[in-house]
Amino acid sequence: MAASSITCCANWQPDSLAMRFLLTLSCGAALTACGPQEAVSELVKDEINDSATRSEVSGAVIDLTAAQLRSRIDRGDVRLIDVRTAEEVAGGMIGGAQHIALDSFDPSALDTGDGREIVLYCRSGRRSGIAATRLAEHLGRPVPHLSGGISAWQEAGLPTASP
């Protein structure tokens, strides 16, 4: 068991974000020894904030709030896909959405050539996160989904339509 831990650690290849974080911590320790604590705190806070911002868009899935999705829909450059079951969709969906249930969602079968951004949603955000991950792997770039799903949309007071 110990050998596998050593192998794992020996094979670890830090990415640039991990290296920047380690350097920030090292610089912070050096500054603490010879400079004011406020400078260290600001340096570390800036790095953490910068890292958090990058990670939100560098992962396979981009979380959108209901307001952000509404804004994108209003601009008219979104292809909205509902990955819930047919039974769930029968209770209402976001207007203009296309229904493709998660169990039949095939990223390679999607026509992505019309220039619109594909945004996925479900009831709570779990299934659309799965579909967004699959699509991102297929496309090789991050894919947005509605964080909190149609539940968050309705909680924000936004309208739904009949299928």
C-alpha positions as a Markdown table, in Angstrom:
| # | Residue | x | y | z |
|---|---|---|---|---|
| 1 | Met | 0.0 | 0.0 | 0.0 |
| 2 | Ala | 2.8 | 2.4 | 0.9 |
| 3 | Ala | 4.4 | 1.7 | -2.5 |
| 4 | Ser | 1.3 | 2.8 | -4.4 |
| 5 | Ser | 1.3 | 6.0 | -2.5 |
| 6 | Ile | 4.9 | 6.7 | -3.4 |
| 7 | Thr | 4.2 | 5.8 | -7.0 |
| 8 | Cys | 1.3 | 8.2 | -7.1 |
| 9 | Cys | 3.2 | 11.0 | -5.6 |
| 10 | Ala | 6.3 | 10.3 | -7.8 |
| 11 | Asn | 4.0 | 10.5 | -10.9 |
| 12 | Trp | 2.3 | 13.8 | -9.8 |
| 13 | Gln | 2.7 | 16.5 | -12.4 |
| 14 | Pro | 1.6 | 19.9 | -11.1 |
| 15 | Asp | -0.3 | 22.2 | -13.4 |
| 16 | Ser | 0.5 | 25.9 | -13.7 |
| 17 | Leu | -2.2 | 26.7 | -11.2 |
| 18 | Ala | -0.8 | 24.4 | -8.6 |
| 19 | Met | 2.7 | 25.8 | -9.2 |
| 20 | Arg | 1.5 | 29.4 | -8.8 |
| 21 | Phe | -0.3 | 28.5 | -5.6 |
| 22 | Leu | 2.8 | 26.8 | -4.2 |
| 23 | Leu | 4.9 | 29.8 | -5.2 |
| 24 | Thr | 2.4 | 32.2 | -3.6 |
| 25 | Leu | 2.5 | 30.2 | -0.4 |
| 26 | Ser | 6.4 | 30.3 | -0.5 |
| 27 | Cys | 6.5 | 34.0 | -1.2 |
| 28 | Gly | 4.0 | 34.5 | 1.6 |
| 29 | Ala | 6.1 | 32.7 | 4.0 |
| 30 | Ala | 9.2 | 34.7 | 2.9 |
| 31 | Leu | 7.3 | 38.0 | 3.2 |
| 32 | Thr | 6.0 | 37.0 | 6.6 |
| 33 | Ala | 9.5 | 36.6 | 7.8 |
| 34 | Cys | 10.6 | 40.0 | 6.6 |
| 35 | Gly | 7.6 | 42.1 | 5.8 |
| 36 | Pro | 4.2 | 43.2 | 7.0 |
| 37 | Gln | 1.5 | 40.6 | 7.4 |
| 38 | Glu | -1.0 | 42.7 | 5.4 |
| 39 | Ala | 1.1 | 42.4 | 2.3 |
| 40 | Val | 1.2 | 38.6 | 2.6 |
| 41 | Ser | -2.6 | 38.4 | 3.2 |
| 42 | Glu | -3.3 | 40.5 | 0.1 |
| 43 | Leu | -1.0 | 38.5 | -2.1 |
| 44 | Val | -2.6 | 35.2 | -1.0 |
| 45 | Lys | -6.2 | 36.6 | -1.3 |
| 46 | Asp | -5.5 | 37.9 | -4.8 |
| 47 | Glu | -4.1 | 34.5 | -5.9 |
| 48 | Ile | -7.0 | 32.6 | -4.4 |
| 49 | Asn | -9.6 | 35.0 | -6.0 |
| 50 | Asp | -7.8 | 34.7 | -9.4 |
| 51 | Ser | -7.6 | 30.9 | -9.1 |
| 52 | Ala | -11.3 | 30.7 | -8.2 |
| 53 | Thr | -12.3 | 32.8 | -11.2 |
| 54 | Arg | -10.1 | 30.7 | -13.6 |
| 55 | Ser | -11.5 | 27.4 | -12.2 |
| 56 | Glu | -15.1 | 28.5 | -12.8 |
| 57 | Val | -14.4 | 28.6 | -16.6 |
| 58 | Ser | -11.6 | 26.2 | -17.0 |
| 59 | Gly | -13.5 | 23.1 | -15.9 |
| 60 | Ala | -15.7 | 21.0 | -18.1 |
| 61 | Val | -18.9 | 22.6 | -16.8 |
| 62 | Ile | -19.8 | 26.3 | -16.4 |
| 63 | Asp | -22.5 | 27.0 | -13.8 |
| 64 | Leu | -25.0 | 29.7 | -14.9 |
| 65 | Thr | -27.5 | 31.4 | -12.6 |
| 66 | Ala | -31.1 | 31.8 | -13.7 |
| 67 | Ala | -30.4 | 35.5 | -14.3 |
| 68 | Gln | -27.4 | 34.8 | -16.4 |
| 69 | Leu | -29.3 | 32.2 | -18.5 |
| 70 | Arg | -32.2 | 34.7 | -18.9 |
| 71 | Ser | -29.8 | 37.3 | -20.2 |
| 72 | Arg | -28.2 | 34.8 | -22.7 |
| 73 | Ile | -31.7 | 33.7 | -23.9 |
| 74 | Asp | -32.7 | 37.4 | -24.4 |
| 75 | Arg | -29.7 | 37.9 | -26.6 |
| 76 | Gly | -30.9 | 35.1 | -28.8 |
| 77 | Asp | -27.7 | 33.2 | -29.1 |
| 78 | Val | -28.6 | 30.1 | -27.0 |
| 79 | Arg | -29.7 | 26.6 | -27.9 |
| 80 | Leu | -31.3 | 25.4 | -24.7 |
| 81 | Ile | -31.6 | 21.7 | -24.1 |
| 82 | Asp | -33.7 | 20.2 | -21.3 |
| 83 | Val | -32.3 | 16.8 | -20.2 |
| 84 | Arg | -35.2 | 15.8 | -17.9 |
| 85 | Thr | -37.6 | 12.9 | -18.5 |
| 86 | Ala | -40.7 | 13.3 | -20.7 |
| 87 | Glu | -42.8 | 13.1 | -17.6 |
| 88 | Glu | -41.0 | 16.0 | -16.0 |
| 89 | Val | -41.1 | 18.1 | -19.2 |
| 90 | Ala | -44.9 | 17.6 | -19.4 |
| 91 | Gly | -45.2 | 19.8 | -16.3 |
| 92 | Gly | -43.5 | 22.7 | -18.0 |
| 93 | Met | -40.2 | 23.8 | -19.5 |
| 94 | Ile | -38.2 | 26.9 | -20.2 |
| 95 | Gly | -39.7 | 28.5 | -23.4 |
| 96 | Gly | -37.8 | 27.6 | -26.5 |
| 97 | Ala | -36.0 | 24.6 | -25.0 |
| 98 | Gln | -35.4 | 21.4 | -26.9 |
| 99 | His | -36.1 | 18.2 | -25.0 |
| 100 | Ile | -33.4 | 15.4 | -25.1 |
| 101 | Ala | -33.7 | 13.2 | -22.1 |
| 102 | Leu | -30.3 | 12.4 | -20.4 |
| 103 | Asp | -30.7 | 8.6 | -21.1 |
| 104 | Ser | -30.7 | 9.4 | -24.8 |
| 105 | Phe | -28.3 | 12.3 | -24.8 |
| 106 | Asp | -25.6 | 11.7 | -27.3 |
| 107 | Pro | -23.1 | 14.6 | -27.8 |
| 108 | Ser | -21.8 | 13.3 | -31.1 |
| 109 | Ala | -25.4 | 13.4 | -32.5 |
| 110 | Leu | -25.9 | 17.1 | -31.7 |
| 111 | Asp | -25.6 | 19.6 | -34.6 |
| 112 | Thr | -23.4 | 22.2 | -33.1 |
| 113 | Gly | -22.7 | 24.2 | -36.3 |
| 114 | Asp | -25.4 | 26.9 | -36.0 |
| 115 | Gly | -23.2 | 29.2 | -33.9 |
| 116 | Arg | -25.5 | 29.2 | -30.9 |
| 117 | Glu | -24.1 | 28.3 | -27.5 |
| 118 | Ile | -25.6 | 25.1 | -26.1 |
| 119 | Val | -26.9 | 25.4 | -22.5 |
| 120 | Leu | -28.3 | 22.4 | -20.7 |
| 121 | Tyr | -30.7 | 22.2 | -17.8 |
| 122 | Cys | -32.7 | 19.6 | -15.7 |
| 123 | Arg | -34.7 | 19.8 | -12.5 |
| 124 | Ser | -31.9 | 20.5 | -10.0 |
| 125 | Gly | -28.6 | 20.7 | -12.1 |
| 126 | Arg | -27.3 | 17.3 | -11.4 |
| 127 | Arg | -28.2 | 15.6 | -14.7 |
| 128 | Ser | -27.5 | 18.7 | -16.8 |
| 129 | Gly | -24.0 | 18.7 | -15.1 |
| 130 | Ile | -23.5 | 15.1 | -16.3 |
| 131 | Ala | -24.7 | 16.0 | -19.8 |
| 132 | Ala | -22.5 | 19.1 | -19.9 |
| 133 | Thr | -19.5 | 17.0 | -18.9 |
| 134 | Arg | -20.2 | 14.6 | -21.7 |
| 135 | Leu | -20.6 | 17.4 | -24.2 |
| 136 | Ala | -17.5 | 19.2 | -23.0 |
| 137 | Glu | -15.5 | 16.1 | -23.4 |
| 138 | His | -16.8 | 15.7 | -27.0 |
| 139 | Leu | -16.3 | 19.3 | -27.9 |
| 140 | Gly | -13.0 | 19.8 | -26.0 |
| 141 | Arg | -14.3 | 23.0 | -24.3 |
| 142 | Pro | -16.4 | 24.0 | -21.3 |
| 143 | Val | -20.1 | 23.8 | -21.6 |
| 144 | Pro | -22.6 | 25.8 | -19.5 |
| 145 | His | -25.6 | 24.5 | -17.6 |
| 146 | Leu | -28.3 | 26.0 | -15.4 |
| 147 | Ser | -27.1 | 25.7 | -11.8 |
| 148 | Gly | -30.0 | 24.6 | -9.7 |
| 149 | Gly | -32.0 | 23.6 | -12.8 |
| 150 | Ile | -35.5 | 24.6 | -13.6 |
| 151 | Ser | -36.1 | 24.7 | -9.8 |
| 152 | Ala | -33.7 | 27.7 | -9.6 |
| 153 | Trp | -35.4 | 29.2 | -12.6 |
| 154 | Gln | -38.8 | 29.0 | -11.1 |
| 155 | Glu | -37.5 | 30.3 | -7.7 |
| 156 | Ala | -36.2 | 33.3 | -9.5 |
| 157 | Gly | -39.8 | 34.0 | -10.7 |
| 158 | Leu | -38.9 | 33.3 | -14.3 |
| 159 | Pro | -41.6 | 31.8 | -16.6 |
| 160 | Thr | -42.1 | 28.3 | -17.9 |
| 161 | Ala | -44.1 | 27.2 | -20.9 |
| 162 | Ser | -46.0 | 24.1 | -21.9 |
| 163 | Pro | -44.1 | 21.6 | -24.1 |
